[in-house]
């Protein structure tokens, strides 16, 4: 649990002068922005200056700097304008991360002071749960490359070279639990016996291997020998020719768990609702559109 203290000055002549300045500034805002925008501005300023706003800012900062988690938003309730000296407010804070995950943290705001003219805010909140890399969304490629490039990993010889370099570092004993193949990078989570690590290899041959982390429960995956470079190239060509998707518009191959426990690929264009699926060795390629599923032969 993380704790911080924030001190604010109390009431007095200086505060009264500040009120006058704010009032003058708001009068100008009425002329420039209109009543609706003025109300939103006032609400935002009041929220940021409140104890709740201070807690939300503290949580976002701590998650970013100490836990290295990218935060989309923090929202705490019930709204607390100010905590009285010697009192503690208990809040529930909903945190959204940019990768789509979230958690709810119990939090407190305490004013330990006895001086009514000095407001002190002590913030605390529950740490975020650990990230399970076997189920969390992969971070995305660290390098960009056009699928039309001669160096693209959608080309069999390039992918074969990348896999050889990767397996030279990590071996072939672990299962591939997650995998996304971009034109410029292969990113995967590999693991066995309750441990997993994040690995990647770029089209330039740069290999990154993360630390081993524990996970609980069982996970399904495929072996490295099932990632056949020729299959990726063949599927790419069929999608371009029969699926009528320009090569430049293909974005990624994602390892997918299909029906009956089969592993497969879901292939996504850069945009649009149409995508493609095939078994991991390239069989049964289908195009999935809003109007239905169509086999590509």
C-alpha positions, 0 to 999 in steps of 0.5 A: 500500500502506498502512502503520501502526504499533501499539505495545503494552506488554510483560510485567511486574508491570502485566500480571500485575495485569491478568491478575488483573482479567481472571480475576475478570471471567471468573469473573463471566461464568461465572455469568452467561453459562455456559461456551459464551458464556464461551468465545466471549467469551474467543476474541473478546477474544483475537482482537481483542488479537492481531496478526491482529485489529489488522491486520483492524481497521486494514484496515477502518478504512483502507478506510472512511476513506481509500477511502470503501468500506463494509466488511462484514468482513475475515478474515486468515489464517494467524492470528497471535497476536504477531510476534516482534521483528525478524520479519515475518508474511505474511498473506492477507486476504479483504475483503467490501464491503457492496455484495457485491463482494470482494477478497483483499489481501496483507498483512504484520505487522512488529515492527521493535523490538529490545526484547522488552518492547515489541511494535510492530506495523507493518501494511501491505496491498494497496490495493483495486482501483478500482471499475468503475462500469459493472459495480458494483451501483448504490448505491440511491436517496438519497430514498424515495417511495411508488409510490402518490404522485402524484409517483412516477416510475412516472407518465409525466409525472413521469418525462418531466420528470425525464429532461428535467432530466437530459438538459439537464445531460448531453446524450443522446450517451452510452449508458445502461449501467446504470439503475434506476428507483425511484418517487423517483429515476432512477439510471444509469451513462452512458458512451461511448468508454471513459469513464462517469459515475454520474448521478441525478435525483430526483422533486424535480428534483435532478440529480447528475452524477459525475466521468468515470472510465475503463473497459476493454472494450466495454459494451452499453446503450440510448439515452435515447430508448428510455426511454419514460415511457409504457411504464413507466406502462403496464407498471406498470398491467398488472403491478398489474391482471394480475400481481396486485401492489398498486401500493404493493408495486412497488419498481424497474425495472432495465435488463436485458440479455435474450436475443439482445442485447435490452435490457429491464426487470426489474421487482421487487416490494418482496419475494418471488421473483416478478418481471417482465420486458419488452423495453425498449419494453414488449413481451413482458411476462412474470411469472416465478415459482418455478413458471415463466414466464407471459405477461401480455397 
